[in-house]
C-alpha cells in the first residue's frame, strides 16, 4: 500500500463516520501531539538497554506498534488536510540537512 492509498483509506474511514468537520489542522496537530505523548510514555522510564529491547516484551511491543500507527495516521491526515506531500517534504528536508550537516570525508588525513 502506498501513502496515497493509505491517505485515501483514512479519508473514507473519516467520511463514513462524518468526522471531517473535526479534522481541522488544529485538531489534527493536537491529536498528533497526544499520540506522540502516548508513545513517549511507553519509553519514559526504561533504561537505554530496556528501550533497545522493546520487542522482547510482547505487551510493550504491541503498544509501541499501536502508538506508532496512531502517530503515522494522524500525521498523514494532517498532511492531507494541509495539502503537504509527505514524501516530497521529507526528501527536501533530508536534502537541506545534507547541506547543513555534511558527512565527514572518509579519506584519511595526510
C-alpha positions in Angstrom: 0.0 0.0 0.0 1.3 3.5 -0.8 1.0 6.6 1.3 -1.6 7.9 -1.2 -3.7 4.7 -0.8 -3.5 4.9 3.0 -4.5 8.5 2.9 -7.5 7.6 0.7 -8.4 4.9 3.2 -8.3 7.4 6.0 -10.5 9.8 4.1 -13.0 7.0 3.6 -12.8 6.0 7.2 -13.5 9.6 8.4 -16.2 10.2 5.9 -18.1 7.0 6.9 -18.2 8.4 10.4 -18.9 12.0 9.4 -15.7 13.1 11.2 -14.4 15.5 8.5 -15.6 18.7 10.3 -13.4 17.7 13.3 -10.3 17.1 11.2 -9.1 20.7 11.2 -5.4 21.3 11.2 -5.5 22.5 14.8 -7.4 19.4 16.0 -5.1 17.1 14.0 -2.0 18.7 15.4 -3.3 18.3 18.9 -4.2 14.7 18.3 -0.8 14.0 16.8 0.9 15.6 19.8 -1.2 13.4 22.1 -0.3 10.3 20.3 3.4 11.2 20.4 3.0 11.7 24.1 1.5 8.2 24.5 4.4 6.7 22.5 6.8 8.7 24.7 5.2 7.4 27.9 5.9 3.8 26.8 9.6 4.5 26.9 9.8 7.2 29.6 11.2 5.2 32.5 13.0 2.5 30.6 16.8 2.2 30.7 18.6 2.5 27.4 19.0 -1.3 27.4 15.3 -1.9 28.1 14.3 0.6 25.4 16.6 -1.2 22.9 14.9 -4.5 23.8 11.3 -3.2 23.5 10.4 -6.1 21.2 11.2 -8.7 23.9 8.1 -7.6 25.9 5.1 -8.7 23.9 2.7 -6.2 25.6 5.1 -3.3 25.2 5.8 -4.3 21.6 2.1 -4.4 20.8 1.6 -1.0 22.4 4.6 0.6 20.6 3.3 -0.6 17.3 -0.2 0.8 18.0 1.2 4.2 19.1 3.5 4.4 16.1 0.5 3.6 13.9 -1.6 6.3 15.6 1.2 8.8 15.1 1.6 7.8 11.4 -2.2 8.0 10.8 -2.6 11.5 12.4 0.5 12.8 10.5 -1.0 11.5 7.2 -4.3 13.1 8.0 -2.6 16.4 8.9 -0.5 16.4 5.7 -3.6 15.7 3.7 -5.6 18.5 5.4 -2.7 20.9 4.7 -2.0 19.7 1.2 1.5 18.7 2.0 3.2 15.8 0.1 4.9 14.0 2.9 7.5 12.2 0.7 8.4 15.4 -1.1 8.7 17.3 2.2 10.8 14.6 3.8 13.1 14.4 0.8 13.5 18.1 0.7 14.3 18.2 4.4 17.0 15.5 4.0 18.5 17.5 1.1 18.7 20.6 3.3 20.2 18.5 6.2 22.8 17.1 3.9 24.0 20.6 3.2 23.8 21.7 6.8 25.5 18.6 8.2 27.9 17.3 5.6 29.3 13.8 6.1 32.9 13.6 7.1 35.4 12.9 4.4 36.1 9.1 4.7 39.6 9.5 3.3 42.3 9.5 6.0 44.0 12.8 6.6 47.5 13.1 5.1 
